[in-house]
Amino acid sequence: MKSVAVDANPAARRALTGTELYARELARRLPALAPDLSWRLYASRPAPGLDADLTVLPLPRLWSQLRLPLELIANRPSLLFVPAHVVPLACPAPAVTVVHDLAFERFPSAYGPAQLAYLRLTTRWAALRCRRLIAVSEATREDLERFYGVPAAKLAVVHPGGGEAAVEGAAGRLPEELGIDRPFALHVGRVERRKNQAAALEAVERLDGDLLLVCAGEVADEALGARLRASPRCRALGRVSPAVRDALYKRARLLLFPSLYEGFGFPVLEAMRSGLPVVASPAGALREVAGEAALYADPGDVEGLAAAARSVLHDQALRRRLVTAGRRRAAEFSWDRCAQGVLEVIRSAL
């Protein structure tokens, strides 16, 4: 029986962003989907809530470069599957990895020198070492070809899931301490230049009335965070719990997402499945994800963003069309379909 080792370490992290969610959902599905293969999932710590048989190999630092390779040398799997970029430099087995985005190549100034060097080294190594690479979008596939010269025959595009229908029912309550006392447009994502919250805020400030911009995401750029917090038309919440995030999707008037670059775009998908109309930039993979179910404006066109938001707020026929189209579009992105696509690539590499 052929064996597949899985670097499930991202699935064990406490804060689940897109990459961690991806690893967790695949760890749950792949072993059941292919019982003819022997699966072993590895992480550096337990993963509460992950319904999977996990082998824990403790090591606080450099786990993927030191502890995991030692285990692979000892057990010699037929293949290593890495759901998030980093293939060990001393990898004794053939490998398949998933590349989520190349934001560090598009916006290198947003990364420290050491972090940027590490990301470039590990991505170049993955491009050379892996039998196959999975890109989460056509946009990411094109970036792998452009920046790293990865041959097309080595690449496969498998979209993530996450568009499964949201649980129906009343929206959860928003805590009073969040200070959201008016209708609001929503932005979900790390507060950083690439996410372009400054343009979203400027667009909201151009709208009549008292609409707020609510930003849910860790503040990575303190200057931008200060700009958001200083505006009476903005509430910068920082990182929020999944329950609060879901309540925000349900209660917002629209998602305003003028990102400069996205390798995929989970907030757009989550908004569509929640019945929230989307105004976004067409950058990176965002048009690939939302298709005709969103309104688009160039990320630098603040007046265009404001006009699109105004249309969504006041044109009820347009709003209904976007909600219906968004739910239909989101349903095309399921974790079961993603796992099946990833499994096909794994089998081809085996």
C-alpha positions as CSV (number, residue, x, y, z in Angstrom):
1,M,0.0,0.0,0.0
2,K,1.4,3.4,-0.9
3,S,1.7,5.9,1.9
4,V,1.1,9.6,2.0
5,A,2.5,11.8,4.8
6,V,0.7,15.1,5.3
7,D,2.1,18.3,6.9
8,A,-1.0,19.1,8.9
9,N,0.8,21.6,11.1
10,P,-1.3,24.6,9.9
11,A,-4.4,22.8,10.9
12,A,-3.2,22.8,14.5
13,R,-2.8,26.6,14.8
14,R,-5.1,28.5,17.1
15,A,-6.0,31.3,14.7
16,L,-7.6,29.9,11.6
17,T,-7.1,32.1,8.6
18,G,-7.5,30.9,5.0
19,T,-4.3,28.7,4.9
20,E,-5.1,27.1,8.2
21,L,-8.7,26.5,7.3
22,Y,-7.6,24.9,4.0
23,A,-5.2,22.5,5.8
24,R,-7.9,21.6,8.3
25,E,-10.6,20.9,5.8
26,L,-8.3,18.7,3.7
27,A,-7.0,16.8,6.7
28,R,-10.6,15.9,7.6
29,R,-11.4,14.6,4.1
30,L,-8.5,13.1,2.3
31,P,-8.0,9.9,4.4
32,A,-11.7,9.0,4.1
33,L,-11.7,9.8,0.4
34,A,-8.9,7.4,-0.4
35,P,-8.8,4.5,2.0
36,D,-6.7,2.5,-0.4
37,L,-3.8,4.8,0.6
38,S,-2.0,4.8,4.0
39,W,-2.3,8.3,5.4
40,R,-0.3,9.8,8.3
41,L,-1.0,13.4,9.4
42,Y,1.7,15.2,11.3
43,A,1.7,18.4,13.5
44,S,3.8,20.0,16.2
45,R,0.8,20.3,18.6
46,P,-2.7,18.8,19.1
47,A,-5.5,20.2,17.1
48,P,-8.7,20.4,19.2
49,G,-11.8,20.1,17.0
50,L,-10.0,18.4,14.1
51,D,-11.7,15.1,13.4
52,A,-8.6,13.3,12.1
53,D,-5.9,10.9,13.4
54,L,-3.0,13.3,14.1
55,T,0.5,12.3,15.0
56,V,2.0,15.0,17.2
57,L,5.8,15.6,16.9
58,P,6.6,18.4,19.4
59,L,9.2,21.1,18.5
60,P,8.6,24.8,19.1
61,R,10.7,26.2,16.1
62,L,11.7,25.1,12.6
63,W,9.4,22.2,12.8
64,S,8.9,21.8,9.1
65,Q,12.7,22.0,8.5
66,L,13.9,19.8,11.4
67,R,11.4,17.6,13.1
68,L,9.2,16.6,10.1
69,P,12.2,15.6,7.9
70,L,13.5,13.3,10.7
71,E,10.1,11.6,10.8
72,L,10.1,11.2,7.1
73,I,13.6,9.7,7.0
74,A,12.5,7.2,9.7
75,N,9.3,6.1,7.9
76,R,9.9,6.8,4.2
77,P,6.4,7.6,2.9
78,S,5.7,7.3,-0.8
79,L,4.8,11.0,-1.0
80,L,4.7,14.1,1.2
81,F,1.7,16.4,0.8
82,V,2.2,20.0,2.0
83,P,-1.0,22.1,2.0
84,A,0.8,25.4,2.6
85,H,4.0,26.1,0.6
86,V,6.9,25.0,2.8
87,V,8.6,21.8,1.6
88,P,11.5,20.7,3.9
89,L,14.9,21.5,2.4
90,A,15.9,18.0,3.5
91,C,12.9,16.2,2.1
92,P,13.6,12.4,1.6
93,A,10.3,11.8,-0.3
94,P,8.7,13.0,-3.5
95,A,6.3,15.9,-2.7
96,V,3.2,17.8,-3.7
97,T,2.6,21.3,-2.3
98,V,-0.2,23.9,-2.5
99,V,0.7,27.5,-3.3
100,H,-1.9,30.0,-2.0
101,D,-0.4,33.2,-3.3
102,L,2.8,35.1,-4.2
103,A,1.9,38.3,-2.4
104,F,5.5,38.5,-1.2
105,E,6.6,38.9,-4.9
106,R,3.9,41.4,-5.7
107,F,4.5,43.5,-2.5
108,P,8.0,42.7,-1.2
109,S,8.1,45.9,0.8
110,A,5.4,44.6,3.1
111,Y,7.8,41.9,4.4
112,G,10.9,42.0,6.5
113,P,14.2,41.0,4.8
114,A,14.5,37.7,6.6
115,Q,10.9,36.7,6.0
116,L,11.1,37.7,2.4
117,A,14.3,35.7,1.8
118,Y,12.8,32.7,3.5
119,L,9.6,32.8,1.5
120,R,11.5,33.1,-1.8
121,L,13.9,30.3,-0.9
122,T,11.2,27.9,0.2
123,T,9.0,28.7,-2.8
124,R,11.9,28.3,-5.3
125,W,12.8,25.0,-3.6
126,A,9.2,23.8,-3.8
127,A,9.1,24.7,-7.5
128,L,12.2,22.6,-8.1
129,R,11.6,19.7,-5.7
130,C,7.9,18.9,-6.0
131,R,6.5,16.5,-8.6
132,R,3.4,18.6,-8.9
133,L,2.3,22.0,-7.5
134,I,-1.3,22.9,-6.8
135,A,-2.3,26.6,-7.3
136,V,-5.5,27.7,-5.6
137,S,-6.4,29.9,-8.6
138,E,-5.5,30.6,-12.2
139,A,-4.0,33.9,-10.9
140,T,-1.6,32.0,-8.6
141,R,-0.8,29.6,-11.4
142,E,0.2,32.5,-13.6
143,D,2.3,34.0,-10.9
144,L,4.2,30.7,-10.4
145,E,5.0,30.6,-14.1
146,R,5.9,34.3,-14.2
147,F,8.1,34.6,-11.1
148,Y,9.5,31.0,-10.8
149,G,9.3,29.6,-14.3
150,V,7.3,26.6,-13.2
151,P,6.3,24.6,-16.3
152,A,2.6,24.4,-17.0
153,A,2.7,20.6,-17.0
154,K,3.8,20.6,-13.4
155,L,0.9,22.9,-12.3
156,A,-2.7,22.1,-11.4
157,V,-5.4,24.6,-10.4
158,V,-7.7,23.4,-7.6
159,H,-10.0,26.0,-6.1
160,P,-10.5,25.8,-2.3
161,G,-13.9,25.2,-0.8
162,G,-15.8,27.3,1.7
163,G,-18.8,28.3,-0.4
164,E,-21.1,25.7,1.1
165,A,-24.5,27.2,2.2
166,A,-24.3,29.1,5.5
167,V,-26.5,27.9,8.3
168,E,-29.9,29.7,8.0
169,G,-31.4,31.4,10.9
170,A,-31.2,34.7,12.8
171,A,-27.9,36.5,12.7
172,G,-25.9,36.4,15.9
173,R,-25.8,39.4,18.1
174,L,-23.0,41.9,17.8
175,P,-21.4,42.8,21.1
176,E,-22.3,46.3,22.2
177,E,-18.6,47.1,22.9
178,L,-17.9,47.0,19.2
179,G,-19.6,50.3,18.8
180,I,-21.5,49.4,15.6
181,D,-24.6,51.4,16.1
182,R,-25.4,52.2,12.4
183,P,-25.6,50.4,9.0
184,F,-22.2,49.4,7.8
185,A,-20.1,48.2,5.0
186,L,-17.8,45.3,5.9
187,H,-14.1,44.6,5.1
188,V,-12.6,41.3,6.4
189,G,-8.8,40.8,6.3
190,R,-5.5,41.9,7.8
191,V,-5.1,45.6,8.0
192,E,-2.2,46.2,5.5
193,R,-1.6,48.2,2.4
194,R,-2.3,45.2,0.1
195,K,-5.8,44.9,1.4
196,N,-6.4,48.6,0.7
197,Q,-8.7,49.5,3.6
198,A,-7.7,53.1,3.0
199,A,-9.6,53.2,-0.3
200,A,-12.6,51.4,1.2
201,L,-12.8,54.1,4.0
202,E,-12.4,56.9,1.5
203,A,-15.2,55.5,-0.6
204,V,-17.5,55.2,2.5
205,E,-16.6,58.8,3.5
206,R,-17.9,60.0,0.1
207,L,-21.3,58.4,0.6
208,D,-24.2,60.4,2.0
209,G,-25.6,59.4,5.3
210,D,-23.9,57.8,8.3
211,L,-22.8,54.4,6.8
212,L,-19.8,53.0,8.7
213,L,-16.9,50.9,7.4
214,V,-16.3,48.0,9.8
215,C,-12.9,46.4,9.4
216,A,-12.4,42.9,11.0
217,G,-8.8,41.7,10.9
218,E,-5.5,41.9,12.7
219,V,-3.7,45.2,12.3
220,A,-0.4,44.6,10.6
221,D,0.2,48.2,9.4
222,E,0.0,50.5,12.4
223,A,-0.1,53.7,10.3
224,L,-3.1,52.4,8.4
225,G,-4.7,51.1,11.6
226,A,-4.4,54.6,13.1
227,R,-6.0,56.2,10.0
228,L,-8.9,53.8,10.3
229,R,-9.3,54.3,14.1
230,A,-9.2,58.1,13.6
231,S,-12.2,58.3,11.3
232,P,-15.7,58.7,12.8
233,R,-17.0,56.6,9.9
234,C,-14.9,53.5,10.7
235,R,-14.7,50.8,13.4
236,A,-11.5,48.8,13.3
237,L,-12.2,45.7,15.4
238,G,-9.0,43.8,15.1
239,R,-9.2,40.0,14.9
240,V,-12.6,38.7,15.8
241,S,-14.0,35.3,16.6
242,P,-15.7,33.2,13.9
243,A,-19.1,33.8,15.6
244,V,-18.6,37.6,15.4
245,R,-17.3,37.4,11.9
246,D,-20.4,35.4,10.8
247,A,-22.7,37.9,12.5
248,L,-20.9,40.7,10.7
249,Y,-21.5,39.0,7.3
250,K,-25.2,38.6,8.2
251,R,-25.7,42.2,9.4
252,A,-23.6,44.2,7.0
253,R,-25.1,46.0,4.0
254,L,-22.3,45.0,1.6
255,L,-18.7,43.7,1.5
256,L,-16.3,46.4,0.3
257,F,-13.1,44.6,-0.7
258,P,-10.8,46.8,-3.0
259,S,-7.8,44.6,-2.5
260,L,-4.7,45.2,-4.6
261,Y,-4.0,41.5,-4.9
262,E,-5.5,38.2,-3.8
263,G,-4.3,34.7,-4.5
264,F,-7.9,33.5,-3.9
265,G,-10.2,35.7,-1.7
266,F,-12.0,33.9,1.1
267,P,-13.9,37.0,2.4
268,V,-15.6,37.4,-1.0
269,L,-16.6,33.7,-1.0
270,E,-17.8,33.9,2.6
271,A,-19.8,37.1,1.9
272,M,-21.5,35.5,-1.2
273,R,-22.5,32.4,0.7
274,S,-24.0,34.6,3.5
275,G,-26.2,36.5,1.1
276,L,-24.1,39.7,1.3
277,P,-23.6,41.7,-1.9
278,V,-20.0,42.3,-2.9
279,V,-18.2,45.3,-4.3
280,A,-14.6,44.4,-5.0
281,S,-11.6,45.1,-7.2
282,P,-10.9,42.7,-10.0
283,A,-7.3,42.2,-8.8
284,G,-5.6,38.8,-8.6
285,A,-8.2,36.0,-8.3
286,L,-11.2,38.1,-7.1
287,R,-13.0,38.1,-10.5
288,E,-12.1,34.5,-10.8
289,V,-13.9,33.8,-7.5
290,A,-16.9,36.1,-7.8
291,G,-17.5,36.0,-11.5
292,E,-20.7,38.0,-12.4
293,A,-21.9,37.9,-8.8
294,A,-20.1,41.1,-7.8
295,L,-19.7,44.7,-8.8
296,Y,-16.1,45.7,-9.6
297,A,-14.1,48.9,-9.5
298,D,-10.4,49.5,-9.9
299,P,-8.7,49.5,-6.4
300,G,-7.4,53.0,-7.0
301,D,-10.7,54.4,-8.2
302,V,-12.3,55.6,-5.0
303,E,-15.2,57.3,-6.8
304,G,-15.9,54.1,-8.7
305,L,-15.9,52.1,-5.5
306,A,-18.3,54.7,-3.9
307,A,-20.6,54.6,-6.9
308,A,-20.7,50.8,-6.9
309,A,-21.5,50.8,-3.1
310,R,-24.1,53.4,-3.7
311,S,-25.8,51.3,-6.3
312,V,-25.9,48.2,-4.0
313,L,-27.3,50.3,-1.1
314,H,-30.1,51.9,-3.1
315,D,-31.0,49.7,-6.1
316,Q,-33.1,46.9,-4.6
317,A,-33.4,45.0,-7.8
318,L,-29.6,45.0,-8.2
319,R,-29.2,43.9,-4.6
320,R,-31.5,40.9,-5.0
321,R,-29.7,39.9,-8.2
322,L,-26.3,40.0,-6.5
323,V,-27.5,38.1,-3.5
324,T,-29.0,35.3,-5.7
325,A,-26.1,35.2,-8.0
326,G,-23.6,35.2,-5.1
327,R,-25.2,32.2,-3.4
328,R,-25.3,30.3,-6.6
329,R,-21.6,31.2,-7.4
330,A,-20.4,30.3,-3.9
331,A,-22.0,26.9,-4.1
332,E,-19.5,26.0,-6.9
333,F,-16.7,26.1,-4.3
334,S,-17.0,23.1,-1.9
335,W,-14.4,21.4,0.3
336,D,-15.5,18.0,-1.0
337,R,-14.8,19.1,-4.6
338,C,-11.5,20.6,-3.5
339,A,-10.4,17.4,-1.7
340,Q,-11.3,15.4,-4.8
341,G,-9.2,17.6,-7.0
342,V,-6.3,17.5,-4.6
343,L,-6.5,13.7,-4.4
344,E,-6.4,13.5,-8.2
345,V,-3.1,15.4,-8.2
346,I,-1.7,13.3,-5.4
347,R,-2.5,10.1,-7.3
348,S,-0.9,11.5,-10.4
349,A,2.3,12.3,-8.4
350,L,2.3,8.8,-6.9
